[in-house]
Every structure is written in structure tokens, then in C-alpha cells.
Amino acid sequence: MECYITYSVKGFLAFNSENELISEKLFPEDKIIDRLAEIDDKKIVEEELEIIEEVSSDYDEIIIESNKRRSDYDNEKIIVKTPNQGGEYLRNNYEKFKLDSEEITSIYRNLAIYKIKKESASEDKHLIQAINSIDEIDESISKLIERIREWYALYFPEMDVIHNNETYIKLISQNKTKEKIIEAKPDAFPNDIIDLEEDINPLDLEIMNNYANSIYELQKSRKNIEDYIDKKMESIAPNLKLLVGSSLGAKLISHAGGIKRLAVYPSSTVQIMGAEKALFRHLKSGDRPPKYGLIYQHPQVRGAKWWNRGKIARMLAGMISLAVRRDVFTKTFDENVADELTSKIEEIEKNNPFPTKTTKRRNEERSKSKKSKKKGKKRKKRR
């Protein structure tokens, strides 16, 4: 014999093959929202276990509506099927089970509010917003500095000898005039400075200084957010921070959509995160698959010899997966993780001091392929 288990906003119900109610386990009224949230998170709740245990002795098959897998249940009689006969009967006959549509709507509205509050309280969501803000600020600052350099050159063209953008903006913001800038950094400028002061209207100079102040404030905001990310990473992912740094660790969490999602990713996915375009191009056209994505930003991957980068990226991705799982599940801190990474990289470089013949051939084929593609593009443009 078989029975069907389903659930409503009130609790779990079991029906026989003739759609007769054979058992029900209701949620406590003060815990309805908690129970529904646990079910959405793919957890087996107390009432679900109780009703399964109760019907197990009388039925050979227990067909249950569930968002979980068959392997999540210990009972061998369980068959997961959504929807099932009992669930369809319940949803078509709500009035028989004293389920009011307005009450159901109210409960699900409260459940949505509960989830929003829980999500907004999650620390990694704030971290994701912060690292995305850094990227957007960098993009904005880059464009703004390009403009101020071109604009300020009309007044003080020698300022172009200051190549560091932060120093450039700080000098303008704090010193206001050409004379004060030269006093602040006398060794940076040549002796034969072009005098354009007579051609500059004070109003023009003031608006340029205000513009530079705005960029300077934006740079300070970026620094504050960077410090915030560093503290946040130390709080929620200390192992990941020690392994790859605050910025790259936060980018990995952001790309995955959360630290828990990153923790369940296999290392092969972590390795190519951020290189999705190259991956789909490989799947579509047969180009060589990417060896790394975001983790290329790690200095020990980027600074490695070209024939070792793939090996180091693969090893680093495995260590990232272990570090994040340690942060999420066991909450233990391994202070030796960075030293372990360094020793493994040294071992890879020691075992592979030169590229193999196969690696050389592949690299040559890749460079030839790139050249032929560039030639093809040039021919199309000429046509």
C-alpha cells in the first residue's frame, strides 16, 4: 500500500490512495513562519519526521512532496514526487481543511518579510555591496582623473610629471595654487616652469580646485570602504582572507552570490569563476578552455611563469574551497594556510623549471591562432 504526504501553511498531512486523511502533524502557531522558512531551506522539520514515522508501520511506500532529495531521508520507503496525489487533493479542497485563502496569503506575506529581514542581516550581503562599490568607484575615479589632468594642464602643464593619481589629486586639493604645489613638492618639477597665471581667471581656478576636491573625497571614501572590507573579511572569512587577501576574497564571495554558495562550489568552478565568457566560447567553438578566472588576480598566480600558472591556479582553487568551508562550517582558523600555499607553489616551480614540449607546442599554436584571428578582423575592416 502507498500513502501520500504533503504540507500546507498549517502543517503536514498524510492521505491514503483514496484521498482520505490518515494523519496530520500541525505546526505550533507561534512557529509557523520558522517551520516554513526551514522547509524552504531544504531542512527536514520535526513534524515531517513525526508523520513519516507514524505512517511507516502501515504503508509500503510513502510518496512525499518535498524540495529535498531522496538521499536526505533515512527511511527506505520514501519516494519524493512533487506534486503527488495527496498534494493535488489538498490544494483543490482547501475549504475542507479549514484553510482560508486570506490567511494563507497573510502567512506567506509574513514569510517573505521574515526572509527579507534575514537576508538583510546577512554579513556577506553587506560585503558584496561594498566590493561592488569599490569597482564602481574605481571606474568613476579613472574617468574623473583623466578629465582633471586634461583640464588642469591648461593652468599648470608641468603637473603631468606627477604620475601617481592619488598624489596628483592630493596636491591640487590641499594646495590650491601653482606656487603652493611647487612649495609642497619642489623636487618634482623642472626649473623652467611656464607662467600661465595671467591667463587664468580666478573663477576657473576655483572650479578646478572644487572638482579636484570632489575626486579627493571619493578617494577617501574608497579607502574607508577598503578598510571596512578588510574588517568584514576578518570577521566572516579569516581563512580566505589570509589565503588570497581581502579584495580577491570579497570578489569571489560576490561572484558566487554569498559565502555559503561559494563554500559548496567545487574547486573546478572556483578556478574559472570570472572567466565564463571564455568557458562558453570553448563549449561553443572548441577554443581552449580557460585555466583561471578571478584567481589570476592573486600575485602568486599572475607572477608565476606562464607554463606553471594553470597548475598553481588549480592548486589554489582547491585551497580556496577548503578555506571557505572551514570558515562556513567548522569555524576554525588555520594560521599556516598561507605558508602551505607558498610551499606548494615552490614545489610546483621546482618540479617544472621549464615548459614541456607539449606545453610549448600548445602555446605556439595558441599564438598562431590569435595572429590569424587578428588578420581576419583586419581584412573584414578593409572590406
Summary of the structure (lengths in Angstrom):
residues: 383
radius of gyration: 31.1
end to end distance: 74.7
largest distance: 100.0
contacts: 1076
relative contact order: 0.06
helix: 69%
strand: 7%
